[in-house]
Amino acid sequence: MTNILNGLTNSVVYSLVGIVILLIAYLIVEKLTPENSWKEIVENKNIALAIVFAAFIIGISLIISAALHG
């Protein structure tokens, strides 16, 4: 029972660490770009920018996942 609880705890902690790192990476990219990308995607319906940010999020997520799994 403790192995299951220990594994569940580790999964939750690593998931939260990964989400925090992803948000920090997004905020860094948001600061580096000249425009407010979220506003550009939502209000101006910029599909190309949405695709670029989706690719960015997937790419960063894969890197974080590989780093956490070691």
C-alpha positions, 0 to 999 in steps of 0.5 A, a space after each residue: 500500500 505504501 508503494 502505491 501511495 509513494 508512487 502517487 505522491 511522486 506522480 503528483 509532485 512531478 506533474 506540478 513541477 512540470 506545470 510550473 516549469 512550463 508556465 515559467 517558460 511561457 512567461 519568459 517567451 511572452 516577455 521576449 516577444 514584442 506583442 501580447 501573444 495571448 491577446 493576439 491569438 484570442 482577440 485577433 484570431 491569429 491562427 498562425 501564432 496559435 499554431 506556433 505557440 501550440 508547437 512551443 508548448 508541446 516542445 517544452 513539455 517533451 523536454 520537461 518530461 524527458 528531464 523529469 524522467 531522467 
